[in-house]
Amino acid sequence: MVNVCQPSNLRQASEAVQSSIGARLEEDRTDSSAVDDEVTYAANLSHSKPSPNSAQNPNPSPSDDQSNSPPNLLHLSFNQDHGCFSVGTDQGFRIYNCDPLREVFRRVLDRGGGFGIVEMVFRWNLFAVVGGGSDPQFPATKVMIWNDQQNRCTRELSFRSEVRAVRLRRDRIVVVLDQRVYVYNFSNLKVMHMVETSENPKGLCEVSQAAESFVLVCPWLQKGQVRVENYSSKKTKFILAHGSRIACFALTLDGKVLATASTKGTLVRIYNTSDGNLLQEVRRGADRAEIYSLAFSPTAQWLAVSSDKGTVHVFSLQVNSVSAGNDKPHNAASDASHALPPTRSSLSFIKGVLPKYFSSEWSVAQFRLHEGCQYIVAFGHQKNTVVILGMDGSFYRCQFDPVSGGEMTQLEFYNFLNSKGP
C-alpha cells in the first residue's frame, strides 16, 4: 500500500481548489510492486526517484506558449457539471469556463509535448493527464496527476498498455485500458476493483458523481452488452442494450439512468441502471451514423446527441433523475410542465402493422453543423441551452424551444483556439 496523500491533505487540496481555480471560474507507490500483469505501479512523485527507463521529466515546469499558430486538438471533454471544459493539444493543455466562455488558464510544459487526455474533477486544481500525439509530454501508458497549485505532477499510475480513458470522482480515479477498467482510491491510489471488458479502443466508461452512490458503466464481454457496477449496493447488472457493438453511452450524475447507442447509430435507448429495464427508445435517423456524444440534462428531461451526420438532436425523455452535481440544478428543464411530449411519426397510430420505424420517437429540436468534424455536447447553465464543442476549436451555444421544438437558435459562436488566454 502506498501512502500518497493523507485525508487531511486531500481536504486541504480541495479547499485550495476553491480559492484558486474556483475563484477564477466564478469571476465572469513509492513501492513499485505490480498489482497484476497490467498495472506496473502507482507512485507518489514527491518521494520517488525518477524512473531510469523514462526520458520524461515527471515534474516539468510550465512555460508560456510561444507559438503563434493554433495547436492541434488531441482531446476535448466537459467537466462533471458541464460548467467548464478541458482541451488537450500537441502543445500543452487548456481549461475553459463555459458561461461565459473564457480561457481560465493554459499550461505548456518545458518539453512542449502533447496531451491526449486531460480530465478534471469539477473545479478542483487536480487534473488527470496522459500524453498524446506524435510528441507526447508523458508516456501513453501513464496517468499523471497534475496539481496546478504546485505547478507539477505529484502522483502517477503506470501500466503495461496504453491508457484509453480516465474518469474521475471526488473519491475515485477510474482508468480504462483496452480490455480492463481499474478503480483506484483517490487519496492513496490503492486499487479498489478491476473489471474485464470487451475490446474497448474508444475507452468507453462512465461513472456517477453522487457522493452517496457510486455507479460505473462499461462495455461487457458480449457484443452490445453493458455492465453496470453499483458499488454502493454491491450489485452488478448486465444489460443487453443493442444487437451491435456499443459506440457511446451517457450516465446521469446520480447514476440511475443510462443512455446507449450502438455502432449502427440509428437508435438511442434509455435504461434504468438498478433493474436494467428499458425506459424509452428514441430514433436519431434511418441511416447509419457514428454517434460522437450523448448528454443528459440535469434532471434527465432532455437528451442531446451528436453524430458524424453534422446534426445535434435534442430528445424529450419520460424519465426522472435528480441532479447529484456540486452546483444547484440548471434551469434547462424548468419548463417541464409545458414541454413537448416525445415526437412520434404521424403513422404511429398503426403501430404493430408497419415497421417499427414508423412508430419511433424523434427529436424535438435540431441544430445543423458542418459535417466532417467531431462534436461533443452538453446542456448549458442558461435556460434551455445546449453547448457544442468541436475538435476544430468551435464553440456553439444554442437555445431550443421546449414547447415548439424545431431548429435551435444559435446564440454564440467562437473559435476557442484563437483565444490569447487570461
Stockholm file with secondary structure:
# STOCKHOLM 1.0

chainA/1-422         MVNVCQPSNLRQASEAVQSSIGARLEEDRTDSSAVDDEVTYAANLSHSKPSPNSAQNPNPSPSDDQSNSPPNLLHLSFNQDHGCFSVGTDQGFRIYNCDPLREVFRRVLDRGGGFGIVEMVFRWNLFAVVGGGSDPQFPATKVMIWNDQQNRCTRELSFRSEVRAVRLRRDRIVVVLDQRVYVYNFSNLKVMHMVETSENPKGLCEVSQAAESFVLVCPWLQKGQVRVENYSSKKTKFILAHGSRIACFALTLDGKVLATASTKGTLVRIYNTSDGNLLQEVRRGADRAEIYSLAFSPTAQWLAVSSDKGTVHVFSLQVNSVSAGNDKPHNAASDASHALPPTRSSLSFIKGVLPKYFSSEWSVAQFRLHEGCQYIVAFGHQKNTVVILGMDGSFYRCQFDPVSGGEMTQLEFYNFLNSKGP
#=GR chainA/1-422 SS CCCCCCHHHHHHHHHHHHHTHHHHHHHCCCSCCCSSSSEEEEEETTTSCCCTTCCSCSSCCEECCCCCSCCCEEEEEECTTSSEEEEEETTEEEEEEETTEEEEEEEEETTCCBEEEEEECTTCSEEEEEECSSSBSSCTTEEEEEETTTTEEEEEEEESSCCCEEEECSSEEEEECSSEEEEEETTTCCEEEEEECSCCTTCCCEECCCTTCCEEEEECSSTTEEEEEETTTTEEEEEECCSSCEEEEEECTTSCEEEEEETTCSEEEEEETTTCCEEEEEECCSSCCCEEEEEECTTSSEEEEEETTSEEEEEECCCCCCCCSSSCCCSTTTTGGGSCCCEECTTGGGBTTBCGGGGCEECSEEEECCTTSCEEEEECSSTTEEEEEETTSEEEEEECCTTTCEECEEEEEEEGGGCCCC
#=GC SS_cons         CCCCCCHHHHHHHHHHHHHTHHHHHHHCCCSCCCSSSSEEEEEETTTSCCCTTCCSCSSCCEECCCCCSCCCEEEEEECTTSSEEEEEETTEEEEEEETTEEEEEEEEETTCCBEEEEEECTTCSEEEEEECSSSBSSCTTEEEEEETTTTEEEEEEEESSCCCEEEECSSEEEEECSSEEEEEETTTCCEEEEEECSCCTTCCCEECCCTTCCEEEEECSSTTEEEEEETTTTEEEEEECCSSCEEEEEECTTSCEEEEEETTCSEEEEEETTTCCEEEEEECCSSCCCEEEEEECTTSSEEEEEETTSEEEEEECCCCCCCCSSSCCCSTTTTGGGSCCCEECTTGGGBTTBCGGGGCEECSEEEECCTTSCEEEEECSSTTEEEEEETTSEEEEEECCTTTCEECEEEEEEEGGGCCCC
//
